[in-house]
Each structure stands twice: as C-alpha cells, then as structure tokens.
Amino acid sequence: MYGAITLLLGAIAIEVFATASLPKADGFRAPGWSAAVIVGYAASIWMLSLVVRTMSVSIAYALWAGIGTAMVAVVGMALGESMTLAKAVSLALIVAGVIGLNLAGAH
C-alpha cells in the first residue's frame, strides 16, 4: 500500500505540473509546452491506473482529484492568481471530502 501512496503522490505532482503548464501551452500553439501537458496528463493517468491495482478506485481518484485541485490552487496563487473567500471555502470543502472518504474507506 505504501508503494501505491508514493505512486499516487507522483501522479498528483505530475498532474499539477501539467495543469500549471496549460497557460504556457497557449491553446496548444506552443509545441514544447503542449507536449509537456499531453505527456504529463498521460503519465499521471497511467500512474493512477497502477495505483488502483491495490487501492480502491473511489479513494484513489478522490485523493488524486482533491489533492491535485488544492495543489493547483496553491500553484495558481504562487503565480499571482487571487484567492477569494469563496475559493478558500470551496477548497476547504474539497479537502474535507477527501479526508472523509479516506476515513470511511479505512474501516
């Protein structure tokens, strides 16, 4: 299971990189950045497919999507995007949902 968690964290990191690269891809007009986005998403999904061999898909996907979403928001703020109260509350709800799913799946 610990190997799956490490692999999942890698998949999340790659997905966050690919998502953060989307503006640089400029609507897929910048070939290098476009390739980074496509390869990043493909690698992330491939890694996620390996994770679900040993972790339930509902938990793995919730973690991948939830943590990825929160991390993209953090990266966005680091790159100058604004954080409103509505965004902060919404992200907190996502994190709470991921925690809830993990606690429910642990029994």
N, CA, C and O atoms as CSV, one atom per row, in Angstrom:
chain,resi,resn,atom,element,x,y,z
A,1,MET,N,N,0.824,-1.204,0.000
A,1,MET,CA,C,0.000,0.000,0.000
A,1,MET,C,C,0.860,1.255,0.000
A,1,MET,O,O,0.511,2.248,-0.639
A,2,TYR,N,N,2.003,1.218,0.727
A,2,TYR,CA,C,2.846,2.415,0.786
A,2,TYR,C,C,3.418,2.753,-0.583
A,2,TYR,O,O,3.591,3.927,-0.911
A,3,GLY,N,N,3.715,1.729,-1.387
A,3,GLY,CA,C,4.174,1.971,-2.750
A,3,GLY,C,C,3.097,2.646,-3.577
A,3,GLY,O,O,3.390,3.511,-4.402
A,4,ALA,N,N,1.853,2.253,-3.360
A,4,ALA,CA,C,0.737,2.865,-4.083
A,4,ALA,C,C,0.575,4.326,-3.690
A,4,ALA,O,O,0.279,5.168,-4.537
A,5,ILE,N,N,0.764,4.628,-2.425
A,5,ILE,CA,C,0.642,6.018,-1.971
A,5,ILE,C,C,1.741,6.870,-2.583
A,5,ILE,O,O,1.490,7.994,-3.020
A,6,THR,N,N,2.958,6.340,-2.617
A,6,THR,CA,C,4.069,7.068,-3.239
A,6,THR,C,C,3.790,7.299,-4.717
A,6,THR,O,O,4.013,8.394,-5.233
A,7,LEU,N,N,3.305,6.270,-5.392
A,7,LEU,CA,C,2.972,6.390,-6.810
A,7,LEU,C,C,1.846,7.397,-7.018
A,7,LEU,O,O,1.875,8.176,-7.970
A,8,LEU,N,N,0.859,7.383,-6.134
A,8,LEU,CA,C,-0.249,8.329,-6.225
A,8,LEU,C,C,0.248,9.763,-6.049
A,8,LEU,O,O,-0.172,10.661,-6.779
A,9,LEU,N,N,1.135,9.977,-5.088
A,9,LEU,CA,C,1.687,11.325,-4.886
A,9,LEU,C,C,2.470,11.784,-6.115
A,9,LEU,O,O,2.427,12.960,-6.474
A,10,GLY,N,N,3.180,10.862,-6.757
A,10,GLY,CA,C,3.875,11.194,-8.003
A,10,GLY,C,C,2.900,11.555,-9.105
A,10,GLY,O,O,3.121,12.510,-9.850
A,11,ALA,N,N,1.816,10.789,-9.211
A,11,ALA,CA,C,0.792,11.076,-10.220
A,11,ALA,C,C,0.170,12.443,-9.991
A,11,ALA,O,O,-0.100,13.177,-10.942
A,12,ILE,N,N,-0.054,12.782,-8.737
A,12,ILE,CA,C,-0.624,14.093,-8.404
A,12,ILE,C,C,0.348,15.198,-8.783
A,12,ILE,O,O,-0.051,16.198,-9.381
A,13,ALA,N,N,1.619,15.028,-8.443
A,13,ALA,CA,C,2.623,16.053,-8.759
A,13,ALA,C,C,2.721,16.282,-10.264
A,13,ALA,O,O,2.805,17.423,-10.717
A,14,ILE,N,N,2.711,15.202,-11.032
A,14,ILE,CA,C,2.801,15.328,-12.487
A,14,ILE,C,C,1.548,15.994,-13.044
A,14,ILE,O,O,1.638,16.827,-13.946
A,15,GLU,N,N,0.387,15.635,-12.515
A,15,GLU,CA,C,-0.865,16.253,-12.974
A,15,GLU,C,C,-0.881,17.743,-12.661
A,15,GLU,O,O,-1.341,18.543,-13.475
A,16,VAL,N,N,-0.383,18.118,-11.495
A,16,VAL,CA,C,-0.325,19.536,-11.122
A,16,VAL,C,C,0.609,20.284,-12.075
A,16,VAL,O,O,0.287,21.385,-12.520
A,17,PHE,N,N,1.762,19.691,-12.389
A,17,PHE,CA,C,2.683,20.309,-13.344
A,17,PHE,C,C,2.010,20.487,-14.703
A,17,PHE,O,O,2.112,21.550,-15.315
A,18,ALA,N,N,1.320,19.442,-15.177
A,18,ALA,CA,C,0.664,19.520,-16.482
A,18,ALA,C,C,-0.412,20.600,-16.488
A,18,ALA,O,O,-0.526,21.360,-17.449
A,19,THR,N,N,-1.191,20.669,-15.432
A,19,THR,CA,C,-2.248,21.677,-15.350
A,19,THR,C,C,-1.661,23.079,-15.280
A,19,THR,O,O,-2.150,23.993,-15.944
A,20,ALA,N,N,-0.619,23.251,-14.481
A,20,ALA,CA,C,0.023,24.565,-14.374
A,20,ALA,C,C,0.683,24.979,-15.685
A,20,ALA,O,O,0.914,26.166,-15.917
A,21,SER,N,N,0.988,24.005,-16.544
A,21,SER,CA,C,1.611,24.290,-17.839
A,21,SER,C,C,0.605,24.693,-18.912
A,21,SER,O,O,0.995,25.185,-19.971
A,22,LEU,N,N,-0.675,24.491,-18.652
A,22,LEU,CA,C,-1.694,24.805,-19.662
A,22,LEU,C,C,-1.621,26.240,-20.185
A,22,LEU,O,O,-1.701,26.434,-21.398
A,23,PRO,N,N,-1.474,27.255,-19.325
A,23,PRO,CA,C,-1.384,28.618,-19.875
A,23,PRO,C,C,-0.187,28.803,-20.809
A,23,PRO,O,O,-0.273,29.525,-21.803
A,24,LYS,N,N,0.925,28.149,-20.483
A,24,LYS,CA,C,2.119,28.245,-21.333
A,24,LYS,C,C,1.906,27.546,-22.673
A,24,LYS,O,O,2.523,27.916,-23.672
A,25,ALA,N,N,1.030,26.531,-22.698
A,25,ALA,CA,C,0.750,25.818,-23.947
A,25,ALA,C,C,0.000,26.702,-24.933
A,25,ALA,O,O,-0.019,26.423,-26.132
A,26,ASP,N,N,-0.619,27.771,-24.427
A,26,ASP,CA,C,-1.255,28.787,-25.272
A,26,ASP,C,C,-2.235,28.170,-26.275
A,26,ASP,O,O,-2.122,28.368,-27.485
A,27,GLY,N,N,-3.192,27.422,-25.739
A,27,GLY,CA,C,-4.182,26.803,-26.629
A,27,GLY,C,C,-3.567,25.772,-27.558
A,27,GLY,O,O,-4.045,25.569,-28.674
A,28,PHE,N,N,-2.525,25.131,-27.105
A,28,PHE,CA,C,-1.763,24.132,-27.858
A,28,PHE,C,C,-1.092,24.722,-29.095
A,28,PHE,O,O,-0.896,24.035,-30.098
A,29,ARG,N,N,-0.739,26.016,-29.010
A,29,ARG,CA,C,0.025,26.644,-30.087
A,29,ARG,C,C,1.522,26.645,-29.790
A,29,ARG,O,O,2.325,26.891,-30.691
A,30,ALA,N,N,1.909,26.376,-28.552
A,30,ALA,CA,C,3.325,26.298,-28.177
A,30,ALA,C,C,3.703,24.818,-28.088
A,30,ALA,O,O,3.354,24.149,-27.115
A,31,PRO,N,N,4.409,24.305,-29.090
A,31,PRO,CA,C,4.639,22.856,-29.179
A,31,PRO,C,C,5.302,22.227,-27.951
A,31,PRO,O,O,4.870,21.166,-27.500
A,32,GLY,N,N,6.324,22.849,-27.413
A,32,GLY,CA,C,7.022,22.263,-26.266
A,32,GLY,C,C,6.136,22.151,-25.039
A,32,GLY,O,O,6.074,21.101,-24.399
A,33,TRP,N,N,5.448,23.242,-24.712
A,33,TRP,CA,C,4.554,23.235,-23.555
A,33,TRP,C,C,3.354,22.325,-23.799
A,33,TRP,O,O,2.874,21.666,-22.876
A,34,SER,N,N,2.875,22.287,-25.031
A,34,SER,CA,C,1.757,21.394,-25.363
A,34,SER,C,C,2.158,19.940,-25.145
A,34,SER,O,O,1.387,19.147,-24.605
A,35,ALA,N,N,3.367,19.600,-25.570
A,35,ALA,CA,C,3.863,18.239,-25.363
A,35,ALA,C,C,3.988,17.936,-23.871
A,35,ALA,O,O,3.668,16.831,-23.431
A,36,ALA,N,N,4.450,18.911,-23.095
A,36,ALA,CA,C,4.576,18.715,-21.647
A,36,ALA,C,C,3.213,18.440,-21.019
A,36,ALA,O,O,3.091,17.584,-20.144
A,37,VAL,N,N,2.194,19.164,-21.465
A,37,VAL,CA,C,0.839,18.965,-20.936
A,37,VAL,C,C,0.331,17.569,-21.288
A,37,VAL,O,O,-0.158,16.846,-20.419
A,38,ILE,N,N,0.446,17.194,-22.545
A,38,ILE,CA,C,-0.073,15.898,-23.001
A,38,ILE,C,C,0.663,14.744,-22.328
A,38,ILE,O,O,0.038,13.812,-21.822
A,39,VAL,N,N,1.984,14.811,-22.325
A,39,VAL,CA,C,2.775,13.749,-21.695
A,39,VAL,C,C,2.509,13.709,-20.187
A,39,VAL,O,O,2.407,12.633,-19.598
A,40,GLY,N,N,2.397,14.879,-19.572
A,40,GLY,CA,C,2.126,14.930,-18.136
A,40,GLY,C,C,0.801,14.288,-17.772
A,40,GLY,O,O,0.728,13.476,-16.850
A,41,TYR,N,N,-0.249,14.654,-18.502
A,41,TYR,CA,C,-1.555,14.050,-18.211
A,41,TYR,C,C,-1.543,12.547,-18.478
A,41,TYR,O,O,-2.094,11.775,-17.694
A,42,ALA,N,N,-0.917,12.128,-19.578
A,42,ALA,CA,C,-0.858,10.698,-19.893
A,42,ALA,C,C,-0.098,9.935,-18.807
A,42,ALA,O,O,-0.533,8.866,-18.379
A,43,ALA,N,N,1.029,10.479,-18.365
A,43,ALA,CA,C,1.819,9.821,-17.319
A,43,ALA,C,C,1.042,9.761,-16.008
A,43,ALA,O,O,1.079,8.750,-15.305
A,44,SER,N,N,0.346,10.830,-15.684
A,44,SER,CA,C,-0.419,10.870,-14.442
A,44,SER,C,C,-1.539,9.831,-14.446
A,44,SER,O,O,-1.734,9.124,-13.458
A,45,ILE,N,N,-2.263,9.740,-15.540
A,45,ILE,CA,C,-3.348,8.750,-15.641
A,45,ILE,C,C,-2.782,7.331,-15.614
A,45,ILE,O,O,-3.361,6.445,-14.985
A,46,TRP,N,N,-1.660,7.112,-16.290
A,46,TRP,CA,C,-1.026,5.791,-16.279
A,46,TRP,C,C,-0.642,5.408,-14.852
A,46,TRP,O,O,-0.895,4.285,-14.415
A,47,MET,N,N,-0.028,6.351,-14.126
A,47,MET,CA,C,0.355,6.074,-12.743
A,47,MET,C,C,-0.877,5.810,-11.881
A,47,MET,O,O,-0.862,4.921,-11.030
A,48,LEU,N,N,-1.941,6.580,-12.099
A,48,LEU,CA,C,-3.185,6.356,-11.360
A,48,LEU,C,C,-3.736,4.960,-11.652
A,48,LEU,O,O,-4.267,4.303,-10.757
A,49,SER,N,N,-3.611,4.508,-12.895
A,49,SER,CA,C,-4.093,3.165,-13.239
A,49,SER,C,C,-3.311,2.084,-12.500
A,49,SER,O,O,-3.854,1.022,-12.196
A,50,LEU,N,N,-2.045,2.347,-12.212
A,50,LEU,CA,C,-1.255,1.399,-11.424
A,50,LEU,C,C,-1.672,1.424,-9.956
A,50,LEU,O,O,-1.691,0.390,-9.289
A,51,VAL,N,N,-2.002,2.599,-9.470
A,51,VAL,CA,C,-2.414,2.751,-8.070
A,51,VAL,C,C,-3.682,1.949,-7.787
A,51,VAL,O,O,-3.795,1.317,-6.737
A,52,VAL,N,N,-4.638,1.973,-8.721
A,52,VAL,CA,C,-5.924,1.311,-8.451
A,52,VAL,C,C,-5.822,-0.213,-8.472
A,52,VAL,O,O,-6.814,-0.903,-8.241
A,53,ARG,N,N,-4.651,-0.730,-8.743
A,53,ARG,CA,C,-4.448,-2.174,-8.584
A,53,ARG,C,C,-4.525,-2.575,-7.115
A,53,ARG,O,O,-4.967,-3.675,-6.785
A,54,THR,N,N,-4.087,-1.666,-6.232
A,54,THR,CA,C,-4.027,-2.004,-4.807
A,54,THR,C,C,-4.850,-1.077,-3.916
A,54,THR,O,O,-4.936,-1.297,-2.708
A,55,MET,N,N,-5.449,-0.055,-4.494
A,55,MET,CA,C,-6.256,0.900,-3.728
A,55,MET,C,C,-7.593,1.031,-4.446
A,55,MET,O,O,-7.636,1.011,-5.677
A,56,SER,N,N,-8.674,1.165,-3.706
A,56,SER,CA,C,-9.972,1.278,-4.365
A,56,SER,C,C,-10.002,2.529,-5.244
A,56,SER,O,O,-9.441,3.569,-4.899
A,57,VAL,N,N,-10.664,2.397,-6.371
A,57,VAL,CA,C,-10.685,3.493,-7.335
A,57,VAL,C,C,-11.362,4.729,-6.753
A,57,VAL,O,O,-10.963,5.850,-7.071
A,58,SER,N,N,-12.373,4.549,-5.911
A,58,SER,CA,C,-13.058,5.716,-5.341
A,58,SER,C,C,-12.123,6.524,-4.446
A,58,SER,O,O,-12.149,7.754,-4.475
A,59,ILE,N,N,-11.312,5.857,-3.666
A,59,ILE,CA,C,-10.368,6.550,-2.789
A,59,ILE,C,C,-9.226,7.144,-3.607
A,59,ILE,O,O,-8.870,8.308,-3.426
A,60,ALA,N,N,-8.653,6.346,-4.507
A,60,ALA,CA,C,-7.516,6.824,-5.306
A,60,ALA,C,C,-7.899,8.043,-6.135
A,60,ALA,O,O,-7.158,9.025,-6.181
A,61,TYR,N,N,-9.051,7.981,-6.786
A,61,TYR,CA,C,-9.455,9.103,-7.631
A,61,TYR,C,C,-9.798,10.331,-6.798
A,61,TYR,O,O,-9.472,11.455,-7.180
A,62,ALA,N,N,-10.454,10.118,-5.662
A,62,ALA,CA,C,-10.780,11.258,-4.794
A,62,ALA,C,C,-9.509,11.945,-4.310
A,62,ALA,O,O,-9.434,13.173,-4.293
A,63,LEU,N,N,-8.517,11.165,-3.919
A,63,LEU,CA,C,-7.246,11.751,-3.496
A,63,LEU,C,C,-6.562,12.471,-4.650
A,63,LEU,O,O,-6.107,13.605,-4.498
A,64,TRP,N,N,-6.491,11.816,-5.802
A,64,TRP,CA,C,-5.834,12.382,-6.984
A,64,TRP,C,C,-6.489,13.704,-7.378
A,64,TRP,O,O,-5.806,14.705,-7.591
A,65,ALA,N,N,-7.805,13.696,-7.471
A,65,ALA,CA,C,-8.516,14.906,-7.896
A,65,ALA,C,C,-8.516,15.975,-6.809
A,65,ALA,O,O,-8.279,17.149,-7.093
A,66,GLY,N,N,-8.777,15.580,-5.573
A,66,GLY,CA,C,-8.874,16.555,-4.485
A,66,GLY,C,C,-7.551,17.222,-4.153
A,66,GLY,O,O,-7.461,18.448,-4.078
A,67,ILE,N,N,-6.523,16.402,-3.954
A,67,ILE,CA,C,-5.212,16.974,-3.647
A,67,ILE,C,C,-4.685,17.745,-4.845
A,67,ILE,O,O,-4.088,18.811,-4.694
A,68,GLY,N,N,-4.908,17.199,-6.042
A,68,GLY,CA,C,-4.476,17.903,-7.254
A,68,GLY,C,C,-5.129,19.263,-7.385
A,68,GLY,O,O,-4.467,20.243,-7.728
A,69,THR,N,N,-6.419,19.331,-7.115
A,69,THR,CA,C,-7.141,20.604,-7.189
A,69,THR,C,C,-6.590,21.605,-6.187
A,69,THR,O,O,-6.358,22.768,-6.519
A,70,ALA,N,N,-6.383,21.149,-4.966
A,70,ALA,CA,C,-5.841,22.046,-3.940
A,70,ALA,C,C,-4.439,22.519,-4.308
A,70,ALA,O,O,-4.108,23.690,-4.126
A,71,MET,N,N,-3.617,21.612,-4.823
A,71,MET,CA,C,-2.251,21.990,-5.192
A,71,MET,C,C,-2.230,22.958,-6.373
A,71,MET,O,O,-1.414,23.880,-6.403
A,72,VAL,N,N,-3.116,22.758,-7.340
A,72,VAL,CA,C,-3.193,23.694,-8.469
A,72,VAL,C,C,-3.593,25.075,-7.966
A,72,VAL,O,O,-3.097,26.083,-8.468
A,73,ALA,N,N,-4.480,25.132,-6.985
A,73,ALA,CA,C,-4.862,26.429,-6.409
A,73,ALA,C,C,-3.670,27.097,-5.736
A,73,ALA,O,O,-3.477,28.306,-5.867
A,74,VAL,N,N,-2.875,26.320,-5.020
A,74,VAL,CA,C,-1.685,26.867,-4.361
A,74,VAL,C,C,-0.683,27.362,-5.402
A,74,VAL,O,O,-0.125,28.451,-5.265
A,75,VAL,N,N,-0.460,26.566,-6.435
A,75,VAL,CA,C,0.453,26.981,-7.513
A,75,VAL,C,C,-0.084,28.235,-8.190
A,75,VAL,O,O,0.676,29.152,-8.501
A,76,GLY,N,N,-1.391,28.274,-8.419
A,76,GLY,CA,C,-2.005,29.460,-9.029
A,76,GLY,C,C,-1.764,30.710,-8.206
A,76,GLY,O,O,-1.453,31.768,-8.752
A,77,MET,N,N,-1.905,30.592,-6.894
A,77,MET,CA,C,-1.639,31.750,-6.029
A,77,MET,C,C,-0.172,32.157,-6.115
A,77,MET,O,O,0.145,33.346,-6.136
A,78,ALA,N,N,0.722,31.172,-6.165
A,78,ALA,CA,C,2.149,31.477,-6.282
A,78,ALA,C,C,2.451,32.188,-7.599
A,78,ALA,O,O,3.409,32.955,-7.698
A,79,LEU,N,N,1.625,31.924,-8.602
A,79,LEU,CA,C,1.810,32.565,-9.910
A,79,LEU,C,C,0.988,33.839,-10.058
A,79,LEU,O,O,0.919,34.413,-11.145
A,80,GLY,N,N,0.363,34.286,-8.966
A,80,GLY,CA,C,-0.315,35.575,-8.983
A,80,GLY,C,C,-1.826,35.550,-9.065
A,80,GLY,O,O,-2.444,36.613,-9.136
A,81,GLU,N,N,-2.451,34.373,-9.059
A,81,GLU,CA,C,-3.911,34.327,-9.070
A,81,GLU,C,C,-4.447,34.754,-7.707
A,81,GLU,O,O,-3.790,34.565,-6.683
A,82,SER,N,N,-5.629,35.323,-7.704
A,82,SER,CA,C,-6.213,35.785,-6.443
A,82,SER,C,C,-6.898,34.632,-5.708
A,82,SER,O,O,-7.321,33.650,-6.319
A,83,MET,N,N,-6.996,34.773,-4.390
A,83,MET,CA,C,-7.719,33.807,-3.564
A,83,MET,C,C,-8.858,34.554,-2.889
A,83,MET,O,O,-8.638,35.420,-2.043
A,84,THR,N,N,-10.068,34.208,-3.274
A,84,THR,CA,C,-11.243,34.826,-2.662
A,84,THR,C,C,-11.748,33.931,-1.535
A,84,THR,O,O,-11.326,32.783,-1.398
A,85,LEU,N,N,-12.644,34.469,-0.742
A,85,LEU,CA,C,-13.235,33.684,0.337
A,85,LEU,C,C,-13.980,32.476,-0.233
A,85,LEU,O,O,-13.899,31.377,0.317
A,86,ALA,N,N,-14.697,32.680,-1.323
A,86,ALA,CA,C,-15.444,31.580,-1.936
A,86,ALA,C,C,-14.499,30.468,-2.398
A,86,ALA,O,O,-14.799,29.287,-2.221
A,87,LYS,N,N,-13.361,30.839,-2.986
A,87,LYS,CA,C,-12.383,29.835,-3.410
A,87,LYS,C,C,-11.822,29.089,-2.204
A,87,LYS,O,O,-11.697,27.865,-2.228
A,88,ALA,N,N,-11.486,29.825,-1.156
A,88,ALA,CA,C,-10.908,29.203,0.039
A,88,ALA,C,C,-11.886,28.225,0.685
A,88,ALA,O,O,-11.499,27.124,1.077
A,89,VAL,N,N,-13.145,28.623,0.796
A,89,VAL,CA,C,-14.163,27.745,1.386
A,89,VAL,C,C,-14.367,26.512,0.511
A,89,VAL,O,O,-14.478,25.398,1.023
A,90,SER,N,N,-14.417,26.705,-0.786
A,90,SER,CA,C,-14.607,25.581,-1.706
A,90,SER,C,C,-13.451,24.593,-1.619
A,90,SER,O,O,-13.668,23.381,-1.611
A,91,LEU,N,N,-12.234,25.102,-1.554
A,91,LEU,CA,C,-11.075,24.218,-1.413
A,91,LEU,C,C,-11.105,23.481,-0.081
A,91,LEU,O,O,-10.758,22.302,-0.014
A,92,ALA,N,N,-11.516,24.163,0.970
A,92,ALA,CA,C,-11.624,23.515,2.280
A,92,ALA,C,C,-12.648,22.384,2.235
A,92,ALA,O,O,-12.444,21.339,2.852
A,93,LEU,N,N,-13.739,22.583,1.515
A,93,LEU,CA,C,-14.747,21.527,1.379
A,93,LEU,C,C,-14.196,20.332,0.610
A,93,LEU,O,O,-14.493,19.186,0.945
A,94,ILE,N,N,-13.394,20.594,-0.419
A,94,ILE,CA,C,-12.769,19.503,-1.169
A,94,ILE,C,C,-11.850,18.705,-0.255
A,94,ILE,O,O,-11.905,17.475,-0.229
A,95,VAL,N,N,-11.010,19.401,0.491
A,95,VAL,CA,C,-10.092,18.727,1.415
A,95,VAL,C,C,-10.875,17.936,2.462
A,95,VAL,O,O,-10.510,16.803,2.775
A,96,ALA,N,N,-11.938,18.511,3.002
A,96,ALA,CA,C,-12.769,17.807,3.984
A,96,ALA,C,C,-13.384,16.556,3.367
A,96,ALA,O,O,-13.462,15.515,4.019
A,97,GLY,N,N,-13.815,16.653,2.133
A,97,GLY,CA,C,-14.380,15.496,1.449
A,97,GLY,C,C,-13.364,14.387,1.252
A,97,GLY,O,O,-13.683,13.212,1.438
A,98,VAL,N,N,-12.149,14.745,0.878
A,98,VAL,CA,C,-11.085,13.756,0.703
A,98,VAL,C,C,-10.778,13.077,2.035
A,98,VAL,O,O,-10.622,11.857,2.094
A,99,ILE,N,N,-10.692,13.862,3.093
A,99,ILE,CA,C,-10.446,13.289,4.423
A,99,ILE,C,C,-11.591,12.356,4.816
A,99,ILE,O,O,-11.357,11.263,5.331
A,100,GLY,N,N,-12.827,12.790,4.573
A,100,GLY,CA,C,-13.985,11.966,4.893
A,100,GLY,C,C,-13.990,10.650,4.138
A,100,GLY,O,O,-14.289,9.605,4.715
A,101,LEU,N,N,-13.663,10.688,2.853
A,101,LEU,CA,C,-13.603,9.457,2.066
A,101,LEU,C,C,-12.526,8.522,2.591
A,101,LEU,O,O,-12.724,7.309,2.653
A,102,ASN,N,N,-11.401,9.080,2.964
A,102,ASN,CA,C,-10.330,8.236,3.498
A,102,ASN,C,C,-10.714,7.610,4.825
A,102,ASN,O,O,-10.424,6.438,5.066
A,103,LEU,N,N,-11.356,8.371,5.682
A,103,LEU,CA,C,-11.790,7.814,6.962
A,103,LEU,C,C,-12.850,6.739,6.753
A,103,LEU,O,O,-12.841,5.718,7.442
A,104,ALA,N,N,-13.749,6.956,5.824
A,104,ALA,CA,C,-14.796,5.968,5.546
A,104,ALA,C,C,-14.209,4.706,4.928
A,104,ALA,O,O,-14.687,3.603,5.191
A,105,GLY,N,N,-13.176,4.865,4.109
A,105,GLY,CA,C,-12.550,3.716,3.458
A,105,GLY,C,C,-11.622,2.940,4.368
A,105,GLY,O,O,-11.233,1.817,4.045
A,106,ALA,N,N,-11.265,3.517,5.495
A,106,ALA,CA,C,-10.315,2.866,6.401
A,106,ALA,C,C,-10.971,1.772,7.238
A,106,ALA,O,O,-10.267,1.005,7.894
A,107,HIS,N,N,-12.294,1.680,7.234
A,107,HIS,CA,C,-12.985,0.715,8.104
A,107,HIS,C,C,-13.415,-0.496,7.332
A,107,HIS,O,O,-14.010,-1.412,7.900
